[in-house]
Amino acid sequence: MHYLNPDLHTRRAFLRRTGQLAMTGTALPLALNLAAMGEAAAFNAPGNDYKALVCVFLYGGNDYANTVVTYDNASYDQYSAIRGGGAGRTAGGIALAQSALSSTLLVPTTAPVDSVGVPRQYALNPTMTGLAGLFNSGKAAVQLNVGPLVVPLTRAQYNSSNRTTYPRPPQLFSHNDQQSIWQSSSPEGSKVGWGGNLGDLAIQNNLNSSATFTCMSVTGNAVFLSGDTALQYQLSTSGAIKITPATAATVYGSGAVSSAINALIQQPRSHKLENDYNAVTKRALDAEAFVTAALALTPPTTVFPTDGLGPQLKMVARLIKGQAMLGARRQVFLVSIGGFDLHDNLIRDHAGLLGKVSDAMTAFYNSTVEMGVANQVTAFTASDFGRTLASNGDGSDHGWGSHHFMVGGAVNGKAFYGTPPPVSVGDTKDSAGNYGPADQWHVGQGRLLPSTSVDQYAATLARWFGVADVELPSILPNIAHFGGAGYPVNLGFMV
């Protein structure tokens, strides 16, 4: 666990200390008791019955410019020129035609304004009609130009050789490292993610009768859901993963053999390692039975896509419907889709991937409405990084900042959050050597320099989930570096 301030009295540290005091029979000071009551209030407040966060990870680094597409004539013309568009605002190179965007035009309550005070318009990729509809009906929002930051940076500070004062996120533009940094604030090899940290707090506050079902993945192993206490429970789109032959009625045609194997792999042992192994096996078998029972409930009738993210999010919806049976008041889920590393064939492949994301997330939101939990479930997107605005001929290369979606009944929707980045790949400077407004928020080739950090994005979700402000540094190690002018801890996109 990372702590920027080791002396901070988080609930996690408090529980650890109180446990130690209890072992020695020492009475707790009144001050500590009062602090504990205050810090626990966020998670235990009346009405906080059930909440779930669902991370939709787009592996490979999603191209931001053809996802949330600049639409007003002035900025579209810049986008088209940079991406090789055709005359008359038609498609060309890796640019989409402006006319193709009219069906997914986003109409916010208030138009976003860029860094030089010019109002901007955006549309989504033409395949994303579902998410466009959710945005325009107030059930989705867009966070502009978000990405990993250790501290706020300008382009000049990014270029500075003073890495102590102006540290960069480690291993920028590396897939594995940036996936890990998005999920855990640390490069590849990190063992604890911020989703797992949220799970730890839920477990330590006794919100879930079974810790096993706090952090659940329908997409395999990822650091995002790993906590100090919380362990990610993995399952497939078909349900809980069975341990065979322990769950088979017969082995080699014999029920007696199956019973003997069951006893061998679950019974207590005198050898510590053997005993721990059997305890884990027993827990897995017990958990499989609980999950199978929860999934036996009548599933939502919402029709999900049958490929891509659809089956994963359908499984999450079924698990949420069974949350009472699983004994969970707080849950964090992870689903994912790959294929976004489009150095080539961006036009051929990107739209189809985005259509799958939009269709699945729309169906998922509709299922939460059907189940009556739309205000209690928030889905959000994440990805390794954005990509270059500049074309490499048939695609775009690794970038940094990107645009992301938040979907749910508790989202302050029909709105853009953050500042629209300039549409530029230039390097213009004034006579004093300062970058001009159009080139301040990229670091070359239109790689966006994030104006919002992942920590701010995650902190806004964490606060809605029930985390107290004093605990945020134990969840997000860099959040203490933000909160100043232009970098609020609460971005405002959650009710």
N, C-alpha and C positions, 0 to 999 in steps of 0.2 A: 504494500500500500504506500502511496506517495502522500506526503504531507508537506505543504509549503511552510506551514507554521506548526511545528511539533507540539507547541504548548496549547494548541486549540482544543477546547474541551468538547469534542464531538460525542454524540451518543455512543458511537462505537468504543471510543476510549473510555467513556464513562462506564459502560457495561463491563468492560474488561477490569477496570479498577474496582467496581463494586463487587464483582465476583471474587476478586482477591481478598477484599475486606471481609466478605461473608465467610470465606474459608477460615479466617483467623478469628471470627467471632467479634470483630470490631464494629461498633455502632457507627452508622453513617452520620456525618455532620449534617445539620439541618440545611446548610447552604447547598450541599450536593443534592439533597433530596429535592429542594425547590428547583434547582437547575435541571434536574432530570425531568420533573413534571413539565417545565416549560419547553424543553427540547422535544419531548415526546408528543406534544400537543398536535403538531402538524399531521402525524400519521394516525393519531387516535381521535382526531376531532369527529364529532357527531356528523353523520352523513357521508363519511369517507368509507362507504361499504365495500366497493370494489373498483379497482382501476387497473388498466392494463396498457402497457406500451408495446408497440409492435414495430420493430426495426425492419425495414425492407432494404436490404443491401444490394446495390448494383455493382457487381464485381467486374473489374476491368477499367474503370474510370469513365464515367458517363460524359458525353459531349454536351456541355451546357448550352452552347449557342444554337443547336438544332433541337433542343428540348423546350426551353423557355425562350422563344424567338422574338427578338426585337422587331416591332411591327410598324411604329410610326414612320412616316416617309423618310425623314432625315436620317434616323439611325438605321432603318432598313437598308437605305442606299449604301451606307458605310459597310454594313454587314455583307451585302451582296458584292460590293467591290472587293472586299478582303477575301471572300470565299468563292469568287469566280462566277457570280451569278450572270444571267443573260440580260440582254437589253429589255427595257420595259418592265423591269422587276420580275422577270421570269426566272425559272430554275436554271442552274448551270454550275459546273464545278461541284462543290459540296454545299451550295446555297439552295434553300427551298424557295419556291415561288411565293411572292407575297399573297397572290390570290388564293393559294392553297390553304392559307392560314385563317381565312375569314370565319370558317366554321368553329374554330377553337380560339377565337379572340377572347381574351380575359377582360372583364369589365369590372374593375375594382370600385369600391365605394369612393376611394380617393386615389387619383392617379399618382403613381410614384414619380419622384423628381430626382434627377441625377445630380451629380456633385457640382454642376455649374448652374443648377436651378431650372433645367429644362424638363418639362413633363414628358414622360415616356409611356409608350404602349407596348404590350407584349401579347403574344399568342402562343399556344402550345403546338408541338408537332401535330400535324393533321391527324395522326392515328390516336391522339389522346383526347378523344371527345368526352370520354367518361370523366376524367379528372377536370377537364374544362367545365363540364356541367356542375361538378361538385364545387369548384371554385366560384362560379357565378351564382350558385345558390347559397353561398356562405358556409359551406361545409369543408372547405379546403383553403389553404393559403400557400404562398411561396416565400421562402427565405432566400434572398438574393445574396450571391457571392459569399458563401460560407466555406470555411476550410480550416485546417489545423494551423494554429498560431501558438507560440509560447508566450509572446508579448505582442501588443499592437505594433505594427510596422508600417512605415511609409516605404516607397520604393528606394529612396536615398538610404534609409536605414537598412533595408534589405541588402543593398550593394555595399554597405559599410564593412570594413575589415574588422570592426569591433564586435566580435561575436559574443562577448561577455555581456555588454549592454544591450545588444540587439540580436539575441539568439534566434536562429531559424529552427523550424521543426527538423529533426534529424532525417537524413536520407530522403529529401524531397524528390518527388517524381519516381520513386521506387514503388512498384505495386505492393509487394508484401509489407513493406514498412509503413506505407501510408494507409493500407487497410488496417494495420494494427494501431496506428496512431489515431485514426478515426474512432476505433472501438475501445481504445485503452489509454490514449495519450502517451504511449510509449512505442518504440519501434518493434520490429519482429522479435519474438522471444518473450514478450510480455506475458505474464500469467494471469493478470487480473484486468477485467474490462469494466467500463462504467455501468453497463447493464447488470453485471454481477454485483457491483458495489450497491446498486439500488436493491438488488435481491437480498444482500446481507442485512441492510437496514430493516427490510420487511420481516425477515426471519428474526432478527434480534428484538423486534417489537411484538413478536408473537402474533403477527397478522395472519399467518398461514399455519394451519394445524399440521401440515406436512411440508417441510422445507424442500422436499424433492421436486415439488411442482411449482416452485417460484420462478425459475428461469428455464424456459423450454425452447428447444431448437427443432425446427422441422427441416433443417438444411445442413446437418452435420456439425462438426466441431468448429467453434470460433471463440476467440478470446473475449468477445463482447459480453458473453453471459457467464464468464467465470468470476467468482468472487472469492473472498477469504473463507466464507462459510457456504455460500450458495454454490451448488454444483449444477451445471447445465444438464437437464434431462433431455436426451435426444430421442426423437421418434421419427417415423417415416410418414409419408402422406397416406399410408394404409393403416397407421395406428402404432401402438406400442411395439417395440422390437422384442420379440420373444427369445428366451434362452432355450435352445433345444440341445439335448433331448429332455431337459427338465420339465418342459411344458407338454411333452407328447404323452398321449394316453398309454401308448405301449412303445417299448424299444425292443427291436428284434422280435416283435410279436408278443412280447411279454409285459404285462402290467407290473409284475413283481420287479423286473429289471428297472423300469421307469421309477418305481417307488424307491428302490435302493439308491439310484443315482440322485434323486431328490434329497434323500436323507444325507448322502455323502457330501453334497455341495452346500448344504444349509446348516448342518448340525454344528454346535459349538466345538472348538478344538482347543487343546492345551497349548499348542504352538501358536505364538502370537500372529505370525504372518498367515498361517493357515486359517486361524480364527477370523482375522480381518478380511481375508479373501472370501470366506464363506458368508460373513456378515454382509459384504457388498453384494454378493450373489443373492442372498435372501432379500435384501432391500430391493434389488432389481426385479425379482419375481413378484414381490408384494406390490411394487409400483405398477408393474404391467397389469396386474389384476385391477387396480384402482382405475387406471387410464382406460382399460377396456370397458369397465362398467360405466365410466363417464361418457365414453363415445357411443354407448348403447342407447343413450337418450335420443329422442327424435331430433335429427339434425335440422338446421335452418333450411327452409325451402328455397332460398335464394340460389339462383343458378350461377355457378362459377365456371370460368374457363377450364378446359380440361388439360391444358398444358401450361408450361411456364410457371408463373407464380400461383396460378389458380388453385391447383391441388394443395399447395402449402398453406395458402391463406384460408382455404376451406377447412383444413385441419385445425388451424388456429381458432376459427369461428366455432368449431365443434367443441374444442377444449374450453373456450370461454363459456359456452352454454353449460358445460359440466363443471364450472369452477366451484360451485357449492359442494358437489360431490368430492372434488379434489381438495376441499378445505382451504381455498386460496382467496384472499382479499386483495392481494397485490401480485401481479404477474408481469414478467418481461418475456417477450417472444422475439425470435429471430427467424426470418425467411430471407431467401436471396435468389437472384437470377444473375447469370454470368453472360459473357459475350460482348461486353462494352469496350474492349480494347481494340478499337477500330482505327488502326493506322491506315487500313485499306478498306474499301467497300463500305464507306460510311453511309452513303445514300442507299445502297442496296440493303443493308442489314439493320441500320439503326432504327428506322421507323417501326419495323416489326417488333423489335425488342420493347420499344416504348409503348406500343399498342398493348402488348402483354401486361406491362406494368400498370397501365391505365385501366384496362379491363378488370384485372384482378383486384386492384385496390378499390375500384368502384363497387365491384360485387361484394367485397369485404365490408365496406361501409354500409351497403344496403343490408347485409346480414346483421350488422349490429343494430340497425334500426328495427329490423324484424324481431330481434331478441330483446329489444327495449334497453340496450346498453350503449347506445351511440355516444352519449355524453360521458361515458366511463371508459371508453377505449380510444386511444389515439395511435394512428399509424404514421410513420415518418420515413423518409428515404435518406439514404447515405450512400457514399461511393468512395472509391480509393482517392479520386481527385477529379477535377474537371479536365478539360483538354484545351489545346491551343485554339484560339480563334482563327489563326492563320491555317490555311490548307497546306498539306504536304503533297498534294496532287490528287489523292483519292480518299483521304481521311484526315485525321487530326492527331497530334502527338500529345504526350503526357503533359498535363497542366497542374493546376493548384486549386484555386477557388472554384465553386460551382453553385448552381441553384438547386434547391431541394423543396420537397412538398411535405406538408403536414395536413393530415386528414382526420376528421372526427367531429362529433357534436360539440366538444369542448374547445375546438379551434376557433379563434377569432378570424373567421374566414372572409373571403372576398377581398383580400388585402395582400399587398406585398410588404415584406419586412426587410430592412436593410436598404442600402443605397444602390440604385442601378449603376453598374460599372460602365465606363465609357466604351464605345465600340471602336477600338483602336489597336494597332500593332506598332505604333510609332515610338520614337525616342526623342521627342522634341523637348528642348530645355530653353529657359530664358537666359538672359545675359549673366545672371548670377549662378547659372548651372543648376537651377531647380527645374524639375520636370513639370511640364505644363499639365493643366487639368485633364486633358484627354489621355495622358500617358502615366498618370500617377498610380493608377490601380491595376497595372499589369507589370509583369517582370520580363517582357519580351515575348513576341509572337502571339500576344493576346492571352498569355497565361495569367489568369486573374490573381492578383494579390488580395487575399481575403480581407474584406472589410468587416466581417463577423467571424468569430472563432467558433470552432466546434464546441469548445467549453461553454460559450454563451448559449449556443443552440441546445446543448444537452442540459444545461442548468435550467433553462426555461421549461423543458420537459420534466426535469427532476422535481422542480418546485410544484408543478401541477400534480405529480405523482405522490407528493407528500413530504419531500425533503425540506427541512428547515434551512434557512440561509446559512446558519452557523456550521452546518454539516456539509455544505457544498464542496469545500476543499478536500474532504475525505472521499468524495465521489470523483471530483475533477481536479487533478493536481495543479492545473494552470489557472484556475478561475480567479485566484487572488490577484492576478496581474490585470484583470479587467474590472470594469465597473466605473471607469472614468468617463470623461466626455467622449461621446460617440461610440462607447463600448459598454452598453448597459448589461448587467447580469441577467435581467429579465427583458427579453426581446419583445414581449407583449403579445405573442401570437396564441397564448392559451388563456382561456377564461379564468 
